[in-house]
Every structure is written in C-alpha cells, then in structure tokens.
Amino acid sequence: MSATPPPLPQRDWAQRNRLWFLPLLVVLGLALIVGVFGGVFSMVRGQITSHPAYIEAMAKARANPQVVAGLGEPIEAGMFTMGSVVANSEGGHAFLDIPLIGPKAQAELSVVATNDGPGQPWNYMTMAVTMPDGSEISLIATDPPDLSTAPGCDRPSDDSDDT
C-alpha cells in the first residue's frame, strides 16, 4: 500500500498575493498622507488668498506702474504665500509675504494690516513691493502732511514789515 501525503494547508488570499499586496499597502499609505497634507495646504492657501488684505494688495500691485514696469505683465502670485491672517468679532490682523512673478522678474509683496471689527475697513501699516534690485515701492497712498496745523508754524500770513 502506498501512503498518500497529507494535503498542504491552503494559503489565504494575502499569502498568495503578498508580492504585490505589501507594496500596494505602502503606496496607499503614502498617498493618504500626501492627500491629507495637500488638503490642509489647499485649505490654508484658500483662506489666505480670499482674505481682503491679500486681494487688495494684489490689486494695488497689479495697478502700480512702477511694479508693472519692473516685473512686466501679467503679474501673478507665487504658490507659497507666507504669513497669517486672523479675523474675528473683535477685529483681526494680516501679516503676509506674497511672492510676485512677472515675465521680467520676481519680487516680494509685504503686507501688514489690522482691523477693528466686522464691517470696518482694513488699516494698512505696510504694503510694499521689494523689487529684485532691493528697492522698495510703497503701495499705500499717503497724502502730504498738512503743516499748517503743526506746532511751531504760527507764521503770520503776511510777511511784510510793520515797522
């Protein structure tokens, strides 16, 4: 009589397909991690680029003739805007460094702004473009100071001699 060997135990699906199953798990894990980071990056970038300080600063940079002459047209914002924006019921602030890219050159737009509350306008302390040569172009319209009300300016309106 011949003895038949006992049957080999059946391998399950993961054991039969382990040569491609494990690399697939690694790739899916990495894709999940990249997806989460990409989603967070996209949300933060969307929040910054929709902020009123960002929108106004980009509009002023695109409309400034000195900036357009230095960078060329069209002027686009770079991918990696740095900074922070906060807006709540008590007010807010924005600190932004926006890379500007034009056909001729690249520059950096810096914005510092505060807000006193909802419905109030943003007050800009800094809105300036640093050009590639190191020069800085301010985008904040400043009116010349009214010196007639400054202390020590009590000059008579008539300079004639009364002697």
CNS distance restraints for C-alpha pairs under 8 A (distance, minus, plus):
assign (resid  11 and name CA) (resid  15 and name CA) 5.86 0.50 0.50
assign (resid  11 and name CA) (resid  16 and name CA) 6.28 0.50 0.50
assign (resid  12 and name CA) (resid  16 and name CA) 6.34 0.50 0.50
assign (resid  13 and name CA) (resid  17 and name CA) 6.17 0.50 0.50
assign (resid  14 and name CA) (resid  18 and name CA) 5.52 0.50 0.50
assign (resid  14 and name CA) (resid  21 and name CA) 7.05 0.50 0.50
assign (resid  17 and name CA) (resid  21 and name CA) 5.85 0.50 0.50
assign (resid  18 and name CA) (resid  22 and name CA) 5.88 0.50 0.50
assign (resid  19 and name CA) (resid  23 and name CA) 7.46 0.50 0.50
assign (resid  20 and name CA) (resid  24 and name CA) 6.15 0.50 0.50
assign (resid  21 and name CA) (resid  25 and name CA) 6.32 0.50 0.50
assign (resid  22 and name CA) (resid  26 and name CA) 6.41 0.50 0.50
assign (resid  23 and name CA) (resid  27 and name CA) 6.16 0.50 0.50
assign (resid  24 and name CA) (resid  28 and name CA) 6.08 0.50 0.50
assign (resid  25 and name CA) (resid  29 and name CA) 6.07 0.50 0.50
assign (resid  26 and name CA) (resid  30 and name CA) 6.23 0.50 0.50
assign (resid  27 and name CA) (resid  31 and name CA) 6.09 0.50 0.50
assign (resid  28 and name CA) (resid  32 and name CA) 6.13 0.50 0.50
assign (resid  29 and name CA) (resid  33 and name CA) 6.36 0.50 0.50
assign (resid  30 and name CA) (resid  34 and name CA) 6.15 0.50 0.50
assign (resid  31 and name CA) (resid  35 and name CA) 5.93 0.50 0.50
assign (resid  32 and name CA) (resid  36 and name CA) 6.21 0.50 0.50
assign (resid  33 and name CA) (resid  37 and name CA) 6.33 0.50 0.50
assign (resid  34 and name CA) (resid  38 and name CA) 5.92 0.50 0.50
assign (resid  35 and name CA) (resid  39 and name CA) 6.00 0.50 0.50
assign (resid  36 and name CA) (resid  40 and name CA) 6.28 0.50 0.50
assign (resid  37 and name CA) (resid  41 and name CA) 6.08 0.50 0.50
assign (resid  38 and name CA) (resid  42 and name CA) 6.01 0.50 0.50
assign (resid  39 and name CA) (resid  43 and name CA) 6.18 0.50 0.50
assign (resid  40 and name CA) (resid  44 and name CA) 6.22 0.50 0.50
assign (resid  41 and name CA) (resid  45 and name CA) 6.02 0.50 0.50
assign (resid  42 and name CA) (resid  46 and name CA) 5.98 0.50 0.50
assign (resid  43 and name CA) (resid  47 and name CA) 6.20 0.50 0.50
assign (resid  44 and name CA) (resid  48 and name CA) 6.29 0.50 0.50
assign (resid  45 and name CA) (resid  49 and name CA) 6.03 0.50 0.50
assign (resid  45 and name CA) (resid  81 and name CA) 7.53 0.50 0.50
assign (resid  46 and name CA) (resid  50 and name CA) 6.05 0.50 0.50
assign (resid  47 and name CA) (resid  51 and name CA) 6.38 0.50 0.50
assign (resid  48 and name CA) (resid  54 and name CA) 6.92 0.50 0.50
assign (resid  48 and name CA) (resid  81 and name CA) 7.99 0.50 0.50
assign (resid  48 and name CA) (resid  84 and name CA) 7.56 0.50 0.50
assign (resid  48 and name CA) (resid  85 and name CA) 6.67 0.50 0.50
assign (resid  49 and name CA) (resid  54 and name CA) 5.90 0.50 0.50
assign (resid  49 and name CA) (resid  55 and name CA) 6.88 0.50 0.50
assign (resid  50 and name CA) (resid  54 and name CA) 6.96 0.50 0.50
assign (resid  50 and name CA) (resid  55 and name CA) 6.69 0.50 0.50
assign (resid  51 and name CA) (resid  55 and name CA) 6.34 0.50 0.50
assign (resid  51 and name CA) (resid  85 and name CA) 7.57 0.50 0.50
assign (resid  52 and name CA) (resid  56 and name CA) 6.04 0.50 0.50
assign (resid  53 and name CA) (resid  57 and name CA) 6.02 0.50 0.50
assign (resid  53 and name CA) (resid  94 and name CA) 6.85 0.50 0.50
assign (resid  53 and name CA) (resid 111 and name CA) 7.59 0.50 0.50
assign (resid  53 and name CA) (resid 113 and name CA) 7.03 0.50 0.50
assign (resid  53 and name CA) (resid 122 and name CA) 7.16 0.50 0.50
assign (resid  54 and name CA) (resid  58 and name CA) 6.14 0.50 0.50
assign (resid  54 and name CA) (resid  96 and name CA) 7.61 0.50 0.50
assign (resid  54 and name CA) (resid 111 and name CA) 7.94 0.50 0.50
assign (resid  55 and name CA) (resid  59 and name CA) 6.22 0.50 0.50
assign (resid  56 and name CA) (resid  60 and name CA) 6.17 0.50 0.50
assign (resid  57 and name CA) (resid  61 and name CA) 6.12 0.50 0.50
assign (resid  57 and name CA) (resid 109 and name CA) 7.93 0.50 0.50
assign (resid  57 and name CA) (resid 111 and name CA) 7.24 0.50 0.50
assign (resid  57 and name CA) (resid 127 and name CA) 6.82 0.50 0.50
assign (resid  57 and name CA) (resid 139 and name CA) 7.89 0.50 0.50
assign (resid  58 and name CA) (resid  62 and name CA) 6.14 0.50 0.50
assign (resid  58 and name CA) (resid  77 and name CA) 7.84 0.50 0.50
assign (resid  59 and name CA) (resid  63 and name CA) 6.19 0.50 0.50
assign (resid  60 and name CA) (resid  64 and name CA) 6.05 0.50 0.50
assign (resid  60 and name CA) (resid 139 and name CA) 6.46 0.50 0.50
assign (resid  61 and name CA) (resid  67 and name CA) 6.42 0.50 0.50
assign (resid  61 and name CA) (resid  68 and name CA) 7.83 0.50 0.50
assign (resid  61 and name CA) (resid 109 and name CA) 7.98 0.50 0.50
assign (resid  61 and name CA) (resid 129 and name CA) 7.57 0.50 0.50
assign (resid  61 and name CA) (resid 139 and name CA) 6.94 0.50 0.50
assign (resid  62 and name CA) (resid  67 and name CA) 7.21 0.50 0.50
assign (resid  62 and name CA) (resid  68 and name CA) 6.56 0.50 0.50
assign (resid  62 and name CA) (resid  74 and name CA) 7.90 0.50 0.50
assign (resid  62 and name CA) (resid  75 and name CA) 6.21 0.50 0.50
assign (resid  63 and name CA) (resid  68 and name CA) 7.41 0.50 0.50
assign (resid  64 and name CA) (resid  68 and name CA) 6.23 0.50 0.50
assign (resid  64 and name CA) (resid 139 and name CA) 7.45 0.50 0.50
assign (resid  65 and name CA) (resid  69 and name CA) 5.99 0.50 0.50
assign (resid  66 and name CA) (resid  70 and name CA) 6.22 0.50 0.50
assign (resid  66 and name CA) (resid 137 and name CA) 7.62 0.50 0.50
assign (resid  67 and name CA) (resid  71 and name CA) 6.01 0.50 0.50
assign (resid  67 and name CA) (resid  72 and name CA) 7.77 0.50 0.50
assign (resid  67 and name CA) (resid 129 and name CA) 7.56 0.50 0.50
assign (resid  67 and name CA) (resid 131 and name CA) 7.90 0.50 0.50
assign (resid  67 and name CA) (resid 137 and name CA) 7.52 0.50 0.50
assign (resid  68 and name CA) (resid  72 and name CA) 4.97 0.50 0.50
assign (resid  68 and name CA) (resid  73 and name CA) 6.17 0.50 0.50
assign (resid  68 and name CA) (resid  75 and name CA) 7.47 0.50 0.50
assign (resid  70 and name CA) (resid 104 and name CA) 7.02 0.50 0.50
assign (resid  70 and name CA) (resid 105 and name CA) 7.03 0.50 0.50
assign (resid  70 and name CA) (resid 131 and name CA) 7.42 0.50 0.50
assign (resid  71 and name CA) (resid  75 and name CA) 7.04 0.50 0.50
assign (resid  71 and name CA) (resid 101 and name CA) 7.12 0.50 0.50
assign (resid  71 and name CA) (resid 102 and name CA) 4.73 0.50 0.50
assign (resid  71 and name CA) (resid 103 and name CA) 6.34 0.50 0.50
assign (resid  71 and name CA) (resid 104 and name CA) 4.91 0.50 0.50
assign (resid  71 and name CA) (resid 105 and name CA) 4.87 0.50 0.50
assign (resid  71 and name CA) (resid 106 and name CA) 6.43 0.50 0.50
assign (resid  71 and name CA) (resid 107 and name CA) 7.61 0.50 0.50
assign (resid  72 and name CA) (resid 102 and name CA) 5.32 0.50 0.50
assign (resid  72 and name CA) (resid 103 and name CA) 5.45 0.50 0.50
assign (resid  72 and name CA) (resid 104 and name CA) 5.41 0.50 0.50
assign (resid  72 and name CA) (resid 105 and name CA) 7.48 0.50 0.50
assign (resid  73 and name CA) (resid 102 and name CA) 6.02 0.50 0.50
assign (resid  73 and name CA) (resid 103 and name CA) 6.54 0.50 0.50
assign (resid  74 and name CA) (resid 102 and name CA) 6.01 0.50 0.50
assign (resid  74 and name CA) (resid 103 and name CA) 7.23 0.50 0.50
assign (resid  75 and name CA) (resid 100 and name CA) 6.48 0.50 0.50
assign (resid  75 and name CA) (resid 101 and name CA) 5.67 0.50 0.50
assign (resid  75 and name CA) (resid 102 and name CA) 4.71 0.50 0.50
assign (resid  75 and name CA) (resid 103 and name CA) 7.76 0.50 0.50
assign (resid  76 and name CA) (resid 100 and name CA) 5.77 0.50 0.50
assign (resid  76 and name CA) (resid 101 and name CA) 5.23 0.50 0.50
assign (resid  76 and name CA) (resid 102 and name CA) 6.43 0.50 0.50
assign (resid  77 and name CA) (resid  81 and name CA) 7.96 0.50 0.50
assign (resid  77 and name CA) (resid  98 and name CA) 6.59 0.50 0.50
assign (resid  77 and name CA) (resid  99 and name CA) 5.72 0.50 0.50
assign (resid  77 and name CA) (resid 100 and name CA) 4.77 0.50 0.50
assign (resid  77 and name CA) (resid 101 and name CA) 6.08 0.50 0.50
assign (resid  78 and name CA) (resid  98 and name CA) 6.91 0.50 0.50
assign (resid  78 and name CA) (resid  99 and name CA) 4.86 0.50 0.50
assign (resid  78 and name CA) (resid 100 and name CA) 5.70 0.50 0.50
assign (resid  78 and name CA) (resid 101 and name CA) 6.21 0.50 0.50
assign (resid  79 and name CA) (resid  99 and name CA) 7.69 0.50 0.50
assign (resid  80 and name CA) (resid  98 and name CA) 7.52 0.50 0.50
assign (resid  80 and name CA) (resid  99 and name CA) 7.23 0.50 0.50
assign (resid  81 and name CA) (resid  96 and name CA) 7.06 0.50 0.50
assign (resid  81 and name CA) (resid  97 and name CA) 5.89 0.50 0.50
assign (resid  81 and name CA) (resid  98 and name CA) 4.77 0.50 0.50
assign (resid  81 and name CA) (resid  99 and name CA) 6.42 0.50 0.50
assign (resid  82 and name CA) (resid  96 and name CA) 5.82 0.50 0.50
assign (resid  82 and name CA) (resid  97 and name CA) 5.18 0.50 0.50
assign (resid  82 and name CA) (resid  98 and name CA) 6.59 0.50 0.50
assign (resid  83 and name CA) (resid  94 and name CA) 7.55 0.50 0.50
assign (resid  83 and name CA) (resid  95 and name CA) 5.19 0.50 0.50
assign (resid  83 and name CA) (resid  96 and name CA) 4.39 0.50 0.50
assign (resid  83 and name CA) (resid  97 and name CA) 6.07 0.50 0.50
assign (resid  84 and name CA) (resid  94 and name CA) 5.80 0.50 0.50
assign (resid  84 and name CA) (resid  95 and name CA) 5.34 0.50 0.50
assign (resid  84 and name CA) (resid  96 and name CA) 6.35 0.50 0.50
assign (resid  85 and name CA) (resid  92 and name CA) 7.48 0.50 0.50
assign (resid  85 and name CA) (resid  93 and name CA) 5.85 0.50 0.50
assign (resid  85 and name CA) (resid  94 and name CA) 4.32 0.50 0.50
assign (resid  85 and name CA) (resid  95 and name CA) 6.40 0.50 0.50
assign (resid  85 and name CA) (resid  96 and name CA) 7.77 0.50 0.50
assign (resid  86 and name CA) (resid  92 and name CA) 4.99 0.50 0.50
assign (resid  86 and name CA) (resid  93 and name CA) 5.35 0.50 0.50
assign (resid  86 and name CA) (resid  94 and name CA) 6.36 0.50 0.50
assign (resid  87 and name CA) (resid  91 and name CA) 5.81 0.50 0.50
assign (resid  87 and name CA) (resid  92 and name CA) 4.16 0.50 0.50
assign (resid  87 and name CA) (resid  93 and name CA) 6.61 0.50 0.50
assign (resid  87 and name CA) (resid 115 and name CA) 7.85 0.50 0.50
assign (resid  87 and name CA) (resid 117 and name CA) 7.95 0.50 0.50
assign (resid  88 and name CA) (resid  92 and name CA) 6.04 0.50 0.50
assign (resid  88 and name CA) (resid 117 and name CA) 7.14 0.50 0.50
assign (resid  88 and name CA) (resid 118 and name CA) 7.41 0.50 0.50
assign (resid  89 and name CA) (resid 117 and name CA) 5.73 0.50 0.50
assign (resid  89 and name CA) (resid 118 and name CA) 6.12 0.50 0.50
assign (resid  90 and name CA) (resid 116 and name CA) 6.64 0.50 0.50
assign (resid  90 and name CA) (resid 117 and name CA) 5.16 0.50 0.50
assign (resid  90 and name CA) (resid 118 and name CA) 7.68 0.50 0.50
assign (resid  91 and name CA) (resid 114 and name CA) 7.46 0.50 0.50
assign (resid  91 and name CA) (resid 115 and name CA) 4.93 0.50 0.50
assign (resid  91 and name CA) (resid 116 and name CA) 4.35 0.50 0.50
assign (resid  91 and name CA) (resid 117 and name CA) 3.75 0.50 0.50
assign (resid  91 and name CA) (resid 118 and name CA) 6.61 0.50 0.50
assign (resid  92 and name CA) (resid 114 and name CA) 5.68 0.50 0.50
assign (resid  92 and name CA) (resid 115 and name CA) 4.92 0.50 0.50
assign (resid  92 and name CA) (resid 116 and name CA) 6.75 0.50 0.50
assign (resid  92 and name CA) (resid 117 and name CA) 6.92 0.50 0.50
assign (resid  93 and name CA) (resid 112 and name CA) 7.54 0.50 0.50
assign (resid  93 and name CA) (resid 113 and name CA) 5.55 0.50 0.50
assign (resid  93 and name CA) (resid 114 and name CA) 4.24 0.50 0.50
assign (resid  93 and name CA) (resid 115 and name CA) 6.03 0.50 0.50
assign (resid  94 and name CA) (resid 111 and name CA) 7.20 0.50 0.50
assign (resid  94 and name CA) (resid 112 and name CA) 5.66 0.50 0.50
assign (resid  94 and name CA) (resid 113 and name CA) 5.12 0.50 0.50
assign (resid  94 and name CA) (resid 114 and name CA) 6.39 0.50 0.50
assign (resid  95 and name CA) (resid 110 and name CA) 7.70 0.50 0.50
assign (resid  95 and name CA) (resid 111 and name CA) 5.74 0.50 0.50
assign (resid  95 and name CA) (resid 112 and name CA) 4.74 0.50 0.50
assign (resid  95 and name CA) (resid 113 and name CA) 6.73 0.50 0.50
assign (resid  96 and name CA) (resid 109 and name CA) 7.84 0.50 0.50
assign (resid  96 and name CA) (resid 110 and name CA) 5.72 0.50 0.50
assign (resid  96 and name CA) (resid 111 and name CA) 5.04 0.50 0.50
assign (resid  96 and name CA) (resid 112 and name CA) 6.62 0.50 0.50
assign (resid  97 and name CA) (resid 108 and name CA) 6.58 0.50 0.50
assign (resid  97 and name CA) (resid 109 and name CA) 5.65 0.50 0.50
assign (resid  97 and name CA) (resid 110 and name CA) 4.62 0.50 0.50
assign (resid  97 and name CA) (resid 111 and name CA) 6.52 0.50 0.50
assign (resid  98 and name CA) (resid 108 and name CA) 5.72 0.50 0.50
assign (resid  98 and name CA) (resid 109 and name CA) 4.92 0.50 0.50
assign (resid  98 and name CA) (resid 110 and name CA) 6.38 0.50 0.50
assign (resid  99 and name CA) (resid 106 and name CA) 7.26 0.50 0.50
assign (resid  99 and name CA) (resid 107 and name CA) 6.00 0.50 0.50
assign (resid  99 and name CA) (resid 108 and name CA) 4.61 0.50 0.50
assign (resid  99 and name CA) (resid 109 and name CA) 6.18 0.50 0.50
assign (resid 100 and name CA) (resid 106 and name CA) 5.56 0.50 0.50
assign (resid 100 and name CA) (resid 107 and name CA) 5.04 0.50 0.50
assign (resid 100 and name CA) (resid 108 and name CA) 5.67 0.50 0.50
assign (resid 100 and name CA) (resid 109 and name CA) 6.72 0.50 0.50
assign (resid 101 and name CA) (resid 105 and name CA) 6.45 0.50 0.50
assign (resid 101 and name CA) (resid 106 and name CA) 4.58 0.50 0.50
assign (resid 101 and name CA) (resid 107 and name CA) 6.62 0.50 0.50
assign (resid 102 and name CA) (resid 106 and name CA) 5.96 0.50 0.50
assign (resid 105 and name CA) (resid 132 and name CA) 7.05 0.50 0.50
assign (resid 106 and name CA) (resid 131 and name CA) 7.37 0.50 0.50
assign (resid 106 and name CA) (resid 132 and name CA) 6.50 0.50 0.50
assign (resid 107 and name CA) (resid 129 and name CA) 6.69 0.50 0.50
assign (resid 107 and name CA) (resid 130 and name CA) 5.76 0.50 0.50
assign (resid 107 and name CA) (resid 131 and name CA) 4.94 0.50 0.50
assign (resid 107 and name CA) (resid 132 and name CA) 5.73 0.50 0.50
assign (resid 108 and name CA) (resid 129 and name CA) 5.56 0.50 0.50
assign (resid 108 and name CA) (resid 130 and name CA) 5.22 0.50 0.50
assign (resid 108 and name CA) (resid 131 and name CA) 6.87 0.50 0.50
assign (resid 109 and name CA) (resid 127 and name CA) 7.05 0.50 0.50
assign (resid 109 and name CA) (resid 128 and name CA) 5.69 0.50 0.50
assign (resid 109 and name CA) (resid 129 and name CA) 4.36 0.50 0.50
assign (resid 109 and name CA) (resid 130 and name CA) 6.39 0.50 0.50
assign (resid 110 and name CA) (resid 126 and name CA) 6.86 0.50 0.50
assign (resid 110 and name CA) (resid 127 and name CA) 5.60 0.50 0.50
assign (resid 110 and name CA) (resid 128 and name CA) 5.43 0.50 0.50
assign (resid 110 and name CA) (resid 129 and name CA) 6.36 0.50 0.50
assign (resid 110 and name CA) (resid 130 and name CA) 7.88 0.50 0.50
assign (resid 111 and name CA) (resid 124 and name CA) 7.37 0.50 0.50
assign (resid 111 and name CA) (resid 125 and name CA) 7.71 0.50 0.50
assign (resid 111 and name CA) (resid 126 and name CA) 5.22 0.50 0.50
assign (resid 111 and name CA) (resid 127 and name CA) 4.51 0.50 0.50
assign (resid 111 and name CA) (resid 128 and name CA) 6.79 0.50 0.50
assign (resid 112 and name CA) (resid 124 and name CA) 5.95 0.50 0.50
assign (resid 112 and name CA) (resid 125 and name CA) 5.53 0.50 0.50
assign (resid 112 and name CA) (resid 126 and name CA) 4.92 0.50 0.50
assign (resid 112 and name CA) (resid 127 and name CA) 6.61 0.50 0.50
assign (resid 113 and name CA) (resid 122 and name CA) 6.28 0.50 0.50
assign (resid 113 and name CA) (resid 123 and name CA) 5.38 0.50 0.50
assign (resid 113 and name CA) (resid 124 and name CA) 4.30 0.50 0.50
assign (resid 113 and name CA) (resid 125 and name CA) 5.74 0.50 0.50
assign (resid 113 and name CA) (resid 126 and name CA) 6.99 0.50 0.50
assign (resid 114 and name CA) (resid 122 and name CA) 5.74 0.50 0.50
assign (resid 114 and name CA) (resid 123 and name CA) 5.29 0.50 0.50
assign (resid 114 and name CA) (resid 124 and name CA) 6.63 0.50 0.50
assign (resid 114 and name CA) (resid 125 and name CA) 7.92 0.50 0.50
assign (resid 115 and name CA) (resid 120 and name CA) 6.57 0.50 0.50
assign (resid 115 and name CA) (resid 121 and name CA) 6.52 0.50 0.50
assign (resid 115 and name CA) (resid 122 and name CA) 4.88 0.50 0.50
assign (resid 115 and name CA) (resid 123 and name CA) 6.17 0.50 0.50
assign (resid 116 and name CA) (resid 120 and name CA) 6.14 0.50 0.50
assign (resid 116 and name CA) (resid 121 and name CA) 7.84 0.50 0.50
assign (resid 116 and name CA) (resid 122 and name CA) 7.82 0.50 0.50
assign (resid 124 and name CA) (resid 140 and name CA) 7.46 0.50 0.50
assign (resid 126 and name CA) (resid 138 and name CA) 7.75 0.50 0.50
assign (resid 126 and name CA) (resid 140 and name CA) 7.35 0.50 0.50
assign (resid 127 and name CA) (resid 138 and name CA) 6.01 0.50 0.50
assign (resid 127 and name CA) (resid 139 and name CA) 5.42 0.50 0.50
assign (resid 127 and name CA) (resid 140 and name CA) 5.99 0.50 0.50
assign (resid 128 and name CA) (resid 136 and name CA) 6.37 0.50 0.50
assign (resid 128 and name CA) (resid 137 and name CA) 5.40 0.50 0.50
assign (resid 128 and name CA) (resid 138 and name CA) 4.26 0.50 0.50
assign (resid 128 and name CA) (resid 139 and name CA) 5.49 0.50 0.50
assign (resid 128 and name CA) (resid 140 and name CA) 7.61 0.50 0.50
assign (resid 129 and name CA) (resid 136 and name CA) 5.57 0.50 0.50
assign (resid 129 and name CA) (resid 137 and name CA) 5.12 0.50 0.50
assign (resid 129 and name CA) (resid 138 and name CA) 6.47 0.50 0.50
assign (resid 129 and name CA) (resid 139 and name CA) 7.49 0.50 0.50
assign (resid 130 and name CA) (resid 134 and name CA) 5.97 0.50 0.50
assign (resid 130 and name CA) (resid 135 and name CA) 5.81 0.50 0.50
assign (resid 130 and name CA) (resid 136 and name CA) 4.50 0.50 0.50
assign (resid 130 and name CA) (resid 137 and name CA) 6.51 0.50 0.50
assign (resid 131 and name CA) (resid 135 and name CA) 5.42 0.50 0.50
assign (resid 131 and name CA) (resid 136 and name CA) 6.11 0.50 0.50
assign (resid 131 and name CA) (resid 137 and name CA) 7.58 0.50 0.50
assign (resid 146 and name CA) (resid 150 and name CA) 7.42 0.50 0.50
assign (resid 147 and name CA) (resid 153 and name CA) 7.38 0.50 0.50
assign (resid 148 and name CA) (resid 153 and name CA) 6.38 0.50 0.50
assign (resid 149 and name CA) (resid 153 and name CA) 7.12 0.50 0.50
